[in-house]
């Protein structure tokens, strides 16, 4: 695939449909492994993966680490707060010193957009973007698509609404590029202050009224309000946001009958989503977490160039 054939997964923008299908199909086989009593394969034995996380993370970091261990890779975790970064060491020097210890792959999360691409210019290792600034979060986009496809058997023709903090969300961007490539109809909805200034460049339907946006939707993927990325208050209060954009049981009546509720986490319960909706029968939020391991196993396997047993 365009990103994987060049040995890296930096984003989903520009990745061809066939390559996305290849990842999702590969993830299906790894998803079956997670239901076995022994959830381990020898596929990446001998490969060392560095998890380079400059931002806090729970789901993504644990998911990547488990994916690596399920595939028998050696895993090294890097924490800036306990490293020479605190002494003024640059990112370039940090990663080149680590690579000198014979690292094969780097999974990187960073607060600055473009860092994964920068690492491809100074390292020989495979680079996987685990979220960079407000740019992309490709494995989250892939696991969201995997979850939707697993539920409906397709992506083409579905109407997916991404609700919330569109402006600051890297998850939104990866979802947009991936879903549109796969033939889904994508709509964006949020307060005007939480929409990018040139939102029309995404080629999606855009709404500032949640009830209109939800009409006839198959999937609602709810984005967290990212207070840590906002430079100033972009809406009057949490209560007002909930009243105008919160996904509540009452609003679900506007969706198609076989609707699906998603959230990449972490959730602000009672703000962007009610507990009743988050824990309801149509919610696949915990399925997303499980599926994330299978998708990340698939990405690591495909990037490694290794062949599974029985594969020519």
C-alpha positions in Angstrom: 0.0 0.0 0.0 1.2 3.5 -0.6 2.0 4.1 3.0 3.0 0.5 3.8 4.9 -0.2 0.6 7.2 2.7 1.6 7.7 0.9 4.9 5.7 3.4 7.0 2.2 4.2 8.1 2.0 7.9 8.5 -1.6 8.6 7.7 -4.6 7.5 5.6 -4.8 10.4 3.2 -3.9 9.1 -0.2 -3.8 5.4 0.8 -5.6 3.4 -2.0 -8.7 1.4 -1.3 -7.0 -1.9 -2.1 -4.4 -1.2 0.6 -7.0 -0.4 3.2 -8.9 -3.6 2.4 -5.6 -5.5 2.7 -5.1 -4.2 6.3 -8.7 -4.8 7.3 -8.7 -8.4 5.8 -5.4 -9.1 7.6 -6.9 -7.8 10.8 -9.8 -10.2 10.5 -7.4 -13.1 10.8 -5.7 -11.6 13.8 -9.0 -10.8 15.4 -9.7 -14.6 15.6 -6.4 -15.1 17.4 -7.7 -12.8 20.2 -10.5 -15.3 20.9 -8.1 -18.2 21.4 -7.0 -19.5 24.8 -3.4 -18.8 23.9 -3.3 -15.4 22.1 0.2 -15.5 20.8 1.9 -16.1 17.4 5.6 -16.3 16.6 5.2 -13.9 13.6 7.5 -11.1 14.7 10.0 -13.0 16.7 13.4 -11.3 16.5 11.9 -7.9 15.7 12.3 -5.1 18.3 9.7 -2.3 18.4 10.1 1.0 20.2 7.0 2.7 21.6 8.0 6.4 21.5 5.1 8.2 23.3 5.7 12.0 24.0 2.0 12.4 24.9 -0.1 10.6 27.5 -2.0 7.6 26.3 -3.9 4.6 27.7 -5.7 2.7 25.0 -3.3 3.3 22.1 -0.2 2.6 24.0 -1.4 -0.6 25.7 -3.0 -1.7 22.5 0.2 -1.4 20.5 2.2 -3.0 23.3 -0.2 -6.0 23.5 -0.2 -6.3 19.7 3.6 -6.5 19.7 3.7 -9.1 22.4 0.9 -11.1 20.8 3.2 -11.3 17.7 6.2 -12.2 19.8 8.1 -9.0 19.1 10.5 -7.5 21.6 9.0 -4.3 23.0 10.8 -1.2 24.4 8.8 1.7 26.0 10.2 5.2 26.0 9.0 7.8 28.5 10.3 11.4 27.9 9.8 12.4 31.6 12.4 9.8 32.7 14.8 10.2 29.8 17.6 12.5 28.6 15.0 14.7 26.9 14.7 16.3 30.3 18.4 17.3 30.0 17.8 19.0 26.7 18.5 16.2 24.2 16.9 16.7 20.8 14.3 14.4 19.3 16.8 13.5 16.5 19.6 12.6 18.9 17.2 10.7 21.1 15.9 8.4 18.3 19.2 8.0 16.6 20.8 6.8 19.8 17.9 4.4 20.4 18.2 3.1 16.8 21.9 2.5 17.4 20.6 -0.2 19.9 19.2 -2.0 16.8 15.5 -1.0 16.8 13.5 -2.3 13.8 10.2 -0.4 14.2 9.1 2.8 15.9 5.6 3.6 17.0 5.4 7.3 17.7 2.9 9.6 19.3 3.8 13.3 19.5 2.1 16.6 20.2 3.5 18.1 17.0 2.1 17.4 13.6 4.7 15.9 11.2 7.0 14.2 13.7 6.4 10.7 12.3 7.3 11.9 8.8 10.4 13.7 10.2 11.5 10.4 11.8 11.5 8.7 8.3 14.2 11.2 7.3 16.6 10.3 10.0 15.9 6.6 10.8 16.1 3.4 8.9 13.4 1.8 11.1 9.7 1.4 10.0 7.6 4.3 11.4 4.0 3.9 12.6 2.1 7.1 13.5 0.2 6.6 16.7 -1.1 10.2 16.6 0.7 13.4 15.7 -0.7 16.7 16.8 -3.9 17.6 14.9 -2.7 15.8 11.8 -3.8 12.1 11.8 -4.2 8.9 13.9 -4.3 6.3 11.2 -4.6 3.1 13.3 -7.6 4.6 15.1 -9.2 5.4 11.7 -8.5 1.8 10.6 -9.9 0.2 13.7 -13.0 2.4 13.4 -13.5 1.2 9.8 -12.8 -2.4 10.9 -15.4 -2.2 13.6 -18.0 -0.7 11.2 -17.2 -3.3 8.5 -17.4 -6.1 11.1 -20.9 -5.0 12.1 -22.4 -4.2 8.6 -20.2 -6.4 6.3 -19.4 -3.3 4.3 -18.4 0.4 4.4 -19.6 1.5 0.9 -22.9 3.3 1.0 -23.1 3.8 4.8 -23.7 7.3 6.3 -21.3 8.1 9.0 -21.6 11.2 11.2 -18.5 12.5 13.1 -19.7 14.7 15.9 -17.8 17.0 18.2 -14.4 18.7 18.2 -13.6 18.4 14.5 -11.1 21.2 14.5 -8.6 19.6 16.9 -9.2 15.9 16.2 -6.7 13.8 14.3 -9.1 10.9 14.6 -11.6 12.8 12.5 -9.1 13.4 9.8 -8.1 9.7 9.5 -11.7 8.7 9.6 -12.6 11.1 6.8 -9.8 10.0 4.5 -10.3 6.3 5.1 -14.1 6.3 5.0 -14.4 8.4 1.9 -11.8 6.1 0.1 -14.0 3.1 1.1 -17.2 4.7 -0.4 -18.9 5.8 2.8 -20.8 9.1 3.1 -19.2 11.2 5.8 -20.8 14.1 7.6 -19.2 16.5 10.2 -21.1 18.2 13.0 -20.1 20.5 15.8 -20.2 24.1 16.9 -18.9 26.6 14.3 -16.0 27.4 16.7 -14.9 23.7 16.6 -14.9 23.3 12.8 -11.8 24.1 10.8 -11.8 27.4 9.0 -11.6 25.6 5.6 -13.8 22.6 6.6 -15.2 22.3 3.0 -11.8 21.0 1.8 -12.6 17.7 3.3 -15.4 17.2 0.9 -18.0 16.2 3.6 -21.4 17.4 4.5 -21.0 19.9 7.3 -23.7 20.7 10.0 -23.9 22.9 13.0 -27.3 21.5 14.0 -27.0 18.0 15.5 -30.6 16.9 14.9 -30.3 17.6 11.2 -27.0 15.8 11.0 -28.3 12.7 12.6 -31.2 12.2 10.2 -30.8 8.9 8.5 -27.3 8.1 9.8 -26.1 4.6 10.2 -23.0 5.3 12.4 -22.3 8.1 14.9 -18.7 8.4 15.9 -18.5 10.9 18.8 -15.3 12.9 19.4 -14.0 14.1 22.7 -13.9 17.8 23.5 -10.1 18.3 23.5 -9.7 21.0 26.1 -5.9 20.4 26.3 -5.6 21.5 22.6 -7.8 24.6 22.8 -6.2 28.0 23.2 -9.3 29.6 24.5 -12.9 28.6 25.5 -14.6 27.8 22.2 -18.1 27.3 23.6 -19.8 28.9 26.6 -20.1 25.9 29.0 -20.1 22.1 29.1 -23.8 22.2 29.9 -24.6 24.2 26.8 -22.5 21.9 24.6 -24.4 18.9 26.0 -27.7 20.6 25.3 -26.8 21.4 21.7 -24.5 18.6 20.7 -24.6 15.8 23.3 -25.7 12.4 22.0 -28.6 11.4 24.2 -31.2 8.7 24.0 -33.8 11.1 22.7 -31.6 12.1 19.7 -31.1 8.4 18.7 -34.6 8.4 17.3 -33.3 10.3 14.3 -30.9 7.5 13.3 -31.5 4.5 11.0 -33.0 1.5 12.9 -29.8 -0.6 12.9 -27.6 2.3 14.1 -24.1 2.1 15.7 -22.6 4.3 18.4 -18.8 4.8 18.5 -16.3 6.8 20.5 -12.5 6.6 20.3 -12.1 7.4 24.0 -11.5 8.7 26.5 -15.1 9.6 27.0 -16.5 12.6 28.9 -19.6 10.9 30.1 -22.6 13.3 30.5 -20.9 15.8 28.2 -20.5 14.6 24.6 -22.3 11.3 25.3 -24.8 10.1 28.0 -24.0 7.0 29.9 -27.3 5.5 28.7 -26.1 5.8 25.1 -22.5 4.8 25.9 -23.6 1.6 27.6 -26.5 0.8 25.3 -27.1 -2.2 23.0 -26.0 -0.2 19.9 -22.7 0.9 21.4 -19.5 -0.8 20.1 -17.1 1.4 22.1 -15.5 -1.6 23.9 -15.4 -3.6 20.6 -13.4 -0.7 19.2 -10.8 -1.3 21.9 -10.6 -5.0 21.2 -10.5 -4.5 17.5 -7.7 -2.0 17.9 -5.3 -4.8 18.9 -6.2 -6.8 15.7 -5.7 -3.8 13.4 -2.4 -2.9 15.0 -1.2 -6.5 14.8 -2.1 -6.3 11.1 -0.2 -3.1 10.5 2.9 -4.3 12.3 2.9 -7.6 10.4 2.4 -6.0 7.0 5.2 -3.4 7.7 7.6 -6.1 8.8 7.5 -7.9 5.5 7.3 -11.2 7.3 5.3 -14.0 5.9 2.8 -16.1 7.9 3.1 -19.8 7.9 1.7 -21.3 4.7 2.1 -18.0 2.8 4.1 -18.1 -0.4 
